[in-house]
Amino acid sequence: MIEIHKSAADFARQKYDVLVPTMGALHAGHESLIKIGKSSGKKVLVSIFINPLQFENKNDLENYPKSVEKDLALAESAGADGIFIPSKEEIYPGKVDEVSAGELGEIYEGKSRPSHFNGVLTVVKRLFEISSPRMAVFGEKDFQQLFLIKKMVKEYGLPIEISAAPTIRDEFGLALSSRNMFLDIDQKKSAQVLFRTLQKSSIDEMKQEIKNEPNFKLDYLEIINEESFLKADKSTRYKRGIIAGWINQVRLIDNMQVSFTS
């Protein structure tokens, strides 16, 4: 039976070696993170906290999907040992010691969502302080987030292994996201353009694919160096295409490894 904790005191005497931080509205992508954590053979704690610091739009915060009972069932079936559902006061008991994402937090996602990554790093660091895990699991779908969390862990000298989980997609290639529930059938079909774009073999082909889908409004499209998050060039060993935009009012992101730079 999965244990439910409302405060850090609830599991002070228990040791959870693996943390899977989430904002709830769990889906098969989160399930894969939990299973990766469980495969370590250690106890897994899933946190559910809708972090106000990473929302620049109050309406987005208020409308973020919530499905606690469904989340509990999915977490338990995936093998989680405990679930942590703290209050805002539990996470931020006093003055917030904000973590800065620096210049890399101000490009791509950070450019369109100012202070977003400061909020992400701040809450992740607090969750690390509260739960003291040896490992934490994050998905590759939010690749810039993953990169910045790894960077934070290194800079602060935190004794935590960050495990990266592959993006989980539906049968048509659309990356699973809690935001997908805001798309109707036709909009989900339009959203498949992100996956199709990332499968092309040049930037020109990518741009043409986007032009062919009028319902998708592009924010950014770039080939980056996975090791620095700077724009890739011919000498880059590990390249990744990153893309973001909107279908109606729903923001979607995706990424994939590629072998070209232009």
C-alpha atoms as a printed R data frame, in Angstrom:
    type eleno elety resid chain resno      x      y       z
1   ATOM     1    CA   MET     A     1  0.000  0.000   0.000
2   ATOM     2    CA   ILE     A     2  1.454  3.342  -1.014
3   ATOM     3    CA   GLU     A     3  2.122  5.752   1.857
4   ATOM     4    CA   ILE     A     4  0.797  9.302   1.583
5   ATOM     5    CA   HIS     A     5  2.766 12.118   3.196
6   ATOM     6    CA   LYS     A     6  1.627 15.708   3.657
7   ATOM     7    CA   SER     A     7  4.790 16.975   5.337
8   ATOM     8    CA   ALA     A     8  8.472 16.137   5.601
9   ATOM     9    CA   ALA     A     9  7.883 15.083   9.211
10  ATOM    10    CA   ASP     A    10  5.661 12.277   7.933
11  ATOM    11    CA   PHE     A    11  8.618 10.468   6.398
12  ATOM    12    CA   ALA     A    12 11.433 11.742   8.633
13  ATOM    13    CA   ARG     A    13 12.172  8.210   9.825
14  ATOM    14    CA   GLN     A    14 11.850  6.643   6.405
15  ATOM    15    CA   LYS     A    15 14.503  6.742   3.745
16  ATOM    16    CA   TYR     A    16 13.428  7.220   0.164
17  ATOM    17    CA   ASP     A    17 16.477  6.832  -2.054
18  ATOM    18    CA   VAL     A    18 14.748  7.912  -5.270
19  ATOM    19    CA   LEU     A    19 12.677 11.042  -5.895
20  ATOM    20    CA   VAL     A    20 10.371 11.603  -8.857
21  ATOM    21    CA   PRO     A    21  9.245 15.260  -8.699
22  ATOM    22    CA   THR     A    22  5.961 16.035 -10.497
23  ATOM    23    CA   MET     A    23  3.162 18.601 -10.562
24  ATOM    24    CA   GLY     A    24  0.519 15.884 -10.744
25  ATOM    25    CA   ALA     A    25 -1.823 15.086 -13.642
26  ATOM    26    CA   LEU     A    26  0.257 11.933 -14.022
27  ATOM    27    CA   HIS     A    27  0.351 10.026 -17.301
28  ATOM    28    CA   ALA     A    28  2.380  7.238 -18.930
29  ATOM    29    CA   GLY     A    29  5.409  9.521 -19.132
30  ATOM    30    CA   HIS     A    30  5.459  9.913 -15.348
31  ATOM    31    CA   GLU     A    31  4.818  6.190 -15.006
32  ATOM    32    CA   SER     A    32  8.040  5.520 -16.926
33  ATOM    33    CA   LEU     A    33  9.985  7.779 -14.542
34  ATOM    34    CA   ILE     A    34  8.671  5.893 -11.529
35  ATOM    35    CA   LYS     A    35  9.535  2.541 -13.095
36  ATOM    36    CA   ILE     A    36 13.066  3.722 -13.859
37  ATOM    37    CA   GLY     A    37 13.430  4.769 -10.243
38  ATOM    38    CA   LYS     A    38 12.001  1.469  -9.028
39  ATOM    39    CA   SER     A    39 14.408 -0.488 -11.228
40  ATOM    40    CA   SER     A    40 17.211  0.719  -8.941
41  ATOM    41    CA   GLY     A    41 15.829 -1.573  -6.265
42  ATOM    42    CA   LYS     A    42 15.379  1.341  -3.861
43  ATOM    43    CA   LYS     A    43 12.341  3.029  -2.325
44  ATOM    44    CA   VAL     A    44 10.719  5.611  -4.598
45  ATOM    45    CA   LEU     A    45  8.990  8.803  -3.469
46  ATOM    46    CA   VAL     A    46  6.786 10.718  -5.919
47  ATOM    47    CA   SER     A    47  6.134 14.355  -5.084
48  ATOM    48    CA   ILE     A    48  3.095 16.267  -6.329
49  ATOM    49    CA   PHE     A    49  3.355 20.014  -5.966
50  ATOM    50    CA   ILE     A    50  2.060 22.630  -8.399
51  ATOM    51    CA   ASN     A    51  4.866 25.127  -7.990
52  ATOM    52    CA   PRO     A    52  3.610 28.732  -8.197
53  ATOM    53    CA   LEU     A    53  7.114 30.106  -8.793
54  ATOM    54    CA   GLN     A    54  7.390 28.581 -12.265
55  ATOM    55    CA   PHE     A    55  4.155 30.065 -13.598
56  ATOM    56    CA   GLU     A    56  4.368 33.521 -15.113
57  ATOM    57    CA   ASN     A    57  0.633 33.492 -15.876
58  ATOM    58    CA   LYS     A    58 -1.810 33.325 -12.946
59  ATOM    59    CA   ASN     A    59 -4.513 31.732 -15.107
60  ATOM    60    CA   ASP     A    60 -2.135 28.933 -16.133
61  ATOM    61    CA   LEU     A    61 -1.449 28.233 -12.470
62  ATOM    62    CA   GLU     A    62 -5.134 28.180 -11.533
63  ATOM    63    CA   ASN     A    63 -6.087 26.036 -14.528
64  ATOM    64    CA   TYR     A    64 -3.272 23.502 -14.240
65  ATOM    65    CA   PRO     A    65 -4.953 20.057 -14.317
66  ATOM    66    CA   LYS     A    66 -5.471 18.266 -11.001
67  ATOM    67    CA   SER     A    67 -6.336 14.574 -10.611
68  ATOM    68    CA   VAL     A    68 -5.111 13.444  -7.191
69  ATOM    69    CA   GLU     A    69 -7.024 10.148  -6.949
70  ATOM    70    CA   LYS     A    70 -5.946  9.117 -10.437
71  ATOM    71    CA   ASP     A    71 -2.383 10.169  -9.632
72  ATOM    72    CA   LEU     A    72 -2.303  8.017  -6.504
73  ATOM    73    CA   ALA     A    73 -3.537  4.980  -8.428
74  ATOM    74    CA   LEU     A    74 -0.995  5.442 -11.232
75  ATOM    75    CA   ALA     A    75  1.912  6.032  -8.855
76  ATOM    76    CA   GLU     A    76  1.060  2.930  -6.845
77  ATOM    77    CA   SER     A    77  0.604  0.719  -9.910
78  ATOM    78    CA   ALA     A    78  3.967  1.937 -11.263
79  ATOM    79    CA   GLY     A    79  5.679  0.832  -8.071
80  ATOM    80    CA   ALA     A    80  6.062  4.020  -6.016
81  ATOM    81    CA   ASP     A    81  6.458  3.423  -2.296
82  ATOM    82    CA   GLY     A    82  5.378  6.846  -1.114
83  ATOM    83    CA   ILE     A    83  3.747 10.008  -2.385
84  ATOM    84    CA   PHE     A    84  4.450 13.479  -1.021
85  ATOM    85    CA   ILE     A    85  1.698 16.096  -1.422
86  ATOM    86    CA   PRO     A    86  2.949 19.160   0.438
87  ATOM    87    CA   SER     A    87  1.334 22.545   0.923
88  ATOM    88    CA   LYS     A    88  2.936 25.747  -0.318
89  ATOM    89    CA   GLU     A    89  3.869 26.533   3.299
90  ATOM    90    CA   GLU     A    90  5.650 23.192   3.611
91  ATOM    91    CA   ILE     A    91  7.806 23.900   0.553
92  ATOM    92    CA   TYR     A    92  8.283 27.623   1.194
93  ATOM    93    CA   PRO     A    93  8.004 28.112   4.982
94  ATOM    94    CA   GLY     A    94  9.546 31.589   4.960
95  ATOM    95    CA   LYS     A    95 11.471 33.880   2.643
96  ATOM    96    CA   VAL     A    96 12.115 32.039  -0.608
97  ATOM    97    CA   ASP     A    97 15.799 31.471  -1.342
98  ATOM    98    CA   GLU     A    98 15.476 31.609  -5.117
99  ATOM    99    CA   VAL     A    99 17.938 29.720  -7.288
100 ATOM   100    CA   SER     A   100 19.041 31.523 -10.432
101 ATOM   101    CA   ALA     A   101 19.148 29.621 -13.720
102 ATOM   102    CA   GLY     A   102 21.582 32.198 -15.087
103 ATOM   103    CA   GLU     A   103 21.924 33.119 -18.740
104 ATOM   104    CA   LEU     A   104 20.967 29.620 -19.923
105 ATOM   105    CA   GLY     A   105 17.654 30.075 -18.168
106 ATOM   106    CA   GLU     A   106 16.870 33.105 -20.313
107 ATOM   107    CA   ILE     A   107 17.035 31.486 -23.756
108 ATOM   108    CA   TYR     A   108 14.554 29.287 -25.651
109 ATOM   109    CA   GLU     A   109 11.936 28.303 -23.031
110 ATOM   110    CA   GLY     A   110 13.314 30.893 -20.655
111 ATOM   111    CA   LYS     A   111 12.960 33.685 -23.198
112 ATOM   112    CA   SER     A   112  9.264 32.957 -23.685
113 ATOM   113    CA   ARG     A   113  8.671 32.171 -20.014
114 ATOM   114    CA   PRO     A   114 10.676 34.692 -17.935
115 ATOM   115    CA   SER     A   115 11.755 33.436 -14.486
116 ATOM   116    CA   HIS     A   116 10.272 29.991 -15.238
117 ATOM   117    CA   PHE     A   117 13.525 28.120 -14.744
118 ATOM   118    CA   ASN     A   118 14.385 30.059 -11.587
119 ATOM   119    CA   GLY     A   119 11.129 28.708 -10.193
120 ATOM   120    CA   VAL     A   120 11.862 25.169 -11.371
121 ATOM   121    CA   LEU     A   121 15.352 25.073  -9.868
122 ATOM   122    CA   THR     A   122 14.150 26.648  -6.634
123 ATOM   123    CA   VAL     A   123 11.461 24.032  -6.031
124 ATOM   124    CA   VAL     A   124 13.646 21.116  -7.125
125 ATOM   125    CA   LYS     A   125 16.396 22.199  -4.728
126 ATOM   126    CA   ARG     A   126 13.830 22.484  -1.902
127 ATOM   127    CA   LEU     A   127 12.486 19.015  -2.671
128 ATOM   128    CA   PHE     A   128 16.047 17.673  -2.612
129 ATOM   129    CA   GLU     A   129 16.631 19.320   0.778
130 ATOM   130    CA   ILE     A   130 13.432 17.860   2.210
131 ATOM   131    CA   SER     A   131 13.727 14.296   0.889
132 ATOM   132    CA   SER     A   132 17.533 13.835   0.651
133 ATOM   133    CA   PRO     A   133 17.396 11.358  -2.257
134 ATOM   134    CA   ARG     A   134 20.389  9.616  -3.740
135 ATOM   135    CA   MET     A   135 18.796  9.728  -7.178
136 ATOM   136    CA   ALA     A   136 16.131 11.811  -8.913
137 ATOM   137    CA   VAL     A   137 14.447 11.003 -12.223
138 ATOM   138    CA   PHE     A   138 13.452 13.587 -14.831
139 ATOM   139    CA   GLY     A   139 12.161 13.207 -18.387
140 ATOM   140    CA   GLU     A   140 14.069 14.240 -21.507
141 ATOM   141    CA   LYS     A   141 10.957 15.907 -22.928
142 ATOM   142    CA   ASP     A   142 11.754 18.995 -20.858
143 ATOM   143    CA   PHE     A   143 15.341 18.927 -22.077
144 ATOM   144    CA   GLN     A   144 16.349 22.457 -21.076
145 ATOM   145    CA   GLN     A   145 14.945 21.831 -17.609
146 ATOM   146    CA   LEU     A   146 16.916 18.575 -17.372
147 ATOM   147    CA   PHE     A   147 20.105 20.334 -18.489
148 ATOM   148    CA   LEU     A   148 19.702 23.116 -15.915
149 ATOM   149    CA   ILE     A   149 18.925 20.688 -13.069
150 ATOM   150    CA   LYS     A   150 22.085 18.711 -13.836
151 ATOM   151    CA   LYS     A   151 24.019 21.978 -13.893
152 ATOM   152    CA   MET     A   152 22.547 23.057 -10.544
153 ATOM   153    CA   VAL     A   153 23.395 19.732  -8.904
154 ATOM   154    CA   LYS     A   154 26.994 20.051 -10.078
155 ATOM   155    CA   GLU     A   155 27.353 23.701  -9.038
156 ATOM   156    CA   TYR     A   156 25.927 23.122  -5.560
157 ATOM   157    CA   GLY     A   157 27.860 19.877  -5.119
158 ATOM   158    CA   LEU     A   158 24.702 17.936  -4.319
159 ATOM   159    CA   PRO     A   159 25.271 14.171  -3.828
160 ATOM   160    CA   ILE     A   160 22.417 13.236  -6.142
161 ATOM   161    CA   GLU     A   161 22.454 11.240  -9.357
162 ATOM   162    CA   ILE     A   162 20.164 12.722 -12.010
163 ATOM   163    CA   SER     A   163 18.649 10.019 -14.197
164 ATOM   164    CA   ALA     A   164 17.279 11.059 -17.604
165 ATOM   165    CA   ALA     A   165 14.249  9.178 -18.900
166 ATOM   166    CA   PRO     A   166 13.436  8.941 -22.635
167 ATOM   167    CA   THR     A   167 10.403 10.855 -23.911
168 ATOM   168    CA   ILE     A   168  7.237  8.765 -24.011
169 ATOM   169    CA   ARG     A   169  5.055  9.316 -27.077
170 ATOM   170    CA   ASP     A   170  1.601  8.293 -28.221
171 ATOM   171    CA   GLU     A   171  1.061  6.074 -31.251
172 ATOM   172    CA   PHE     A   172  1.387  9.084 -33.583
173 ATOM   173    CA   GLY     A   173  4.593 10.406 -32.070
174 ATOM   174    CA   LEU     A   174  3.115 13.198 -29.943
175 ATOM   175    CA   ALA     A   175  5.149 13.585 -26.742
176 ATOM   176    CA   LEU     A   176  2.980 12.900 -23.707
177 ATOM   177    CA   SER     A   177  2.264 15.985 -21.615
178 ATOM   178    CA   SER     A   178 -0.281 17.029 -19.016
179 ATOM   179    CA   ARG     A   179 -1.132 19.929 -21.340
180 ATOM   180    CA   ASN     A   180 -2.305 17.542 -24.064
181 ATOM   181    CA   MET     A   181 -5.628 17.161 -22.266
182 ATOM   182    CA   PHE     A   182 -6.435 20.713 -23.351
183 ATOM   183    CA   LEU     A   183 -6.283 19.681 -27.031
184 ATOM   184    CA   ASP     A   184 -9.275 18.351 -28.927
185 ATOM   185    CA   ILE     A   185 -8.960 15.572 -31.528
186 ATOM   186    CA   ASP     A   186 -8.192 17.910 -34.434
187 ATOM   187    CA   GLN     A   187 -5.695 19.899 -32.389
188 ATOM   188    CA   LYS     A   188 -3.869 16.718 -31.341
189 ATOM   189    CA   LYS     A   189 -3.601 15.833 -35.015
190 ATOM   190    CA   SER     A   190 -2.089 19.266 -35.712
191 ATOM   191    CA   ALA     A   191  0.290 18.816 -32.775
192 ATOM   192    CA   GLN     A   192  1.879 15.824 -34.498
193 ATOM   193    CA   VAL     A   193  3.803 18.400 -36.550
194 ATOM   194    CA   LEU     A   194  6.410 18.672 -33.775
195 ATOM   195    CA   PHE     A   195  7.402 15.011 -34.094
196 ATOM   196    CA   ARG     A   196  7.345 15.130 -37.902
197 ATOM   197    CA   THR     A   197  9.512 18.247 -37.887
198 ATOM   198    CA   LEU     A   198 12.159 16.706 -35.638
199 ATOM   199    CA   GLN     A   199 12.420 13.701 -37.945
200 ATOM   200    CA   LYS     A   200 13.500 15.807 -40.940
201 ATOM   201    CA   SER     A   201 17.113 15.810 -42.129
202 ATOM   202    CA   SER     A   202 17.787 19.551 -42.392
203 ATOM   203    CA   ILE     A   203 16.660 22.857 -40.918
204 ATOM   204    CA   ASP     A   204 15.134 23.835 -44.267
205 ATOM   205    CA   GLU     A   205 13.020 20.664 -44.315
206 ATOM   206    CA   MET     A   206 11.988 21.342 -40.723
207 ATOM   207    CA   LYS     A   207 10.863 24.872 -41.523
208 ATOM   208    CA   GLN     A   208  8.881 23.646 -44.509
209 ATOM   209    CA   GLU     A   209  7.124 21.022 -42.388
210 ATOM   210    CA   ILE     A   210  6.070 23.733 -39.946
211 ATOM   211    CA   LYS     A   211  4.766 25.931 -42.779
212 ATOM   212    CA   ASN     A   212  2.598 23.027 -43.899
213 ATOM   213    CA   GLU     A   213  0.730 23.072 -40.554
214 ATOM   214    CA   PRO     A   214 -1.145 26.401 -40.281
215 ATOM   215    CA   ASN     A   215 -2.588 25.601 -36.842
216 ATOM   216    CA   PHE     A   216  0.866 25.525 -35.255
217 ATOM   217    CA   LYS     A   217  2.447 28.833 -34.215
218 ATOM   218    CA   LEU     A   218  6.211 28.392 -33.920
219 ATOM   219    CA   ASP     A   219  8.116 29.932 -31.027
220 ATOM   220    CA   TYR     A   220 11.592 28.533 -31.642
221 ATOM   221    CA   LEU     A   221 13.352 25.824 -33.623
222 ATOM   222    CA   GLU     A   222 17.068 25.160 -33.165
223 ATOM   223    CA   ILE     A   223 19.787 22.522 -33.294
224 ATOM   224    CA   ILE     A   224 21.768 22.729 -30.075
225 ATOM   225    CA   ASN     A   225 24.862 21.167 -28.561
226 ATOM   226    CA   GLU     A   226 23.623 18.806 -25.840
227 ATOM   227    CA   GLU     A   227 26.762 19.411 -23.775
228 ATOM   228    CA   SER     A   228 26.505 23.220 -23.651
229 ATOM   229    CA   PHE     A   229 22.965 24.057 -24.838
230 ATOM   230    CA   LEU     A   230 24.541 26.507 -27.278
231 ATOM   231    CA   LYS     A   231 23.812 26.427 -30.998
232 ATOM   232    CA   ALA     A   232 25.413 23.378 -32.626
233 ATOM   233    CA   ASP     A   233 28.084 23.620 -35.303
234 ATOM   234    CA   LYS     A   234 29.888 21.093 -37.491
235 ATOM   235    CA   SER     A   235 32.265 20.112 -34.677
236 ATOM   236    CA   THR     A   236 29.447 19.314 -32.221
237 ATOM   237    CA   ARG     A   237 29.408 15.656 -31.170
238 ATOM   238    CA   TYR     A   238 25.937 15.423 -29.667
239 ATOM   239    CA   LYS     A   239 23.254 17.445 -31.405
240 ATOM   240    CA   ARG     A   240 19.602 17.820 -30.516
241 ATOM   241    CA   GLY     A   241 16.726 19.513 -32.272
242 ATOM   242    CA   ILE     A   242 14.494 21.532 -29.954
243 ATOM   243    CA   ILE     A   243 11.123 23.000 -30.870
244 ATOM   244    CA   ALA     A   244  8.295 24.858 -29.142
245 ATOM   245    CA   GLY     A   245  5.109 26.642 -30.104
246 ATOM   246    CA   TRP     A   246  1.374 26.790 -29.653
247 ATOM   247    CA   ILE     A   247 -1.713 24.991 -30.877
248 ATOM   248    CA   ASN     A   248 -4.447 27.492 -30.073
249 ATOM   249    CA   GLN     A   249 -3.471 28.604 -26.536
250 ATOM   250    CA   VAL     A   250 -1.706 25.364 -25.589
251 ATOM   251    CA   ARG     A   251  2.090 25.513 -25.448
252 ATOM   252    CA   LEU     A   252  3.895 22.390 -26.673
253 ATOM   253    CA   ILE     A   253  7.586 21.468 -26.642
254 ATOM   254    CA   ASP     A   254  9.611 18.569 -27.975
255 ATOM   255    CA   ASN     A   255 13.185 17.547 -28.777
256 ATOM   256    CA   MET     A   256 15.119 14.761 -30.407
257 ATOM   257    CA   GLN     A   257 18.715 13.846 -31.178
258 ATOM   258    CA   VAL     A   258 19.756 14.710 -34.738
259 ATOM   259    CA   SER     A   259 22.886 14.267 -36.845
260 ATOM   260    CA   PHE     A   260 22.970 17.560 -38.771
261 ATOM   261    CA   THR     A   261 23.568 21.226 -37.960
262 ATOM   262    CA   SER     A   262 21.995 23.096 -40.862
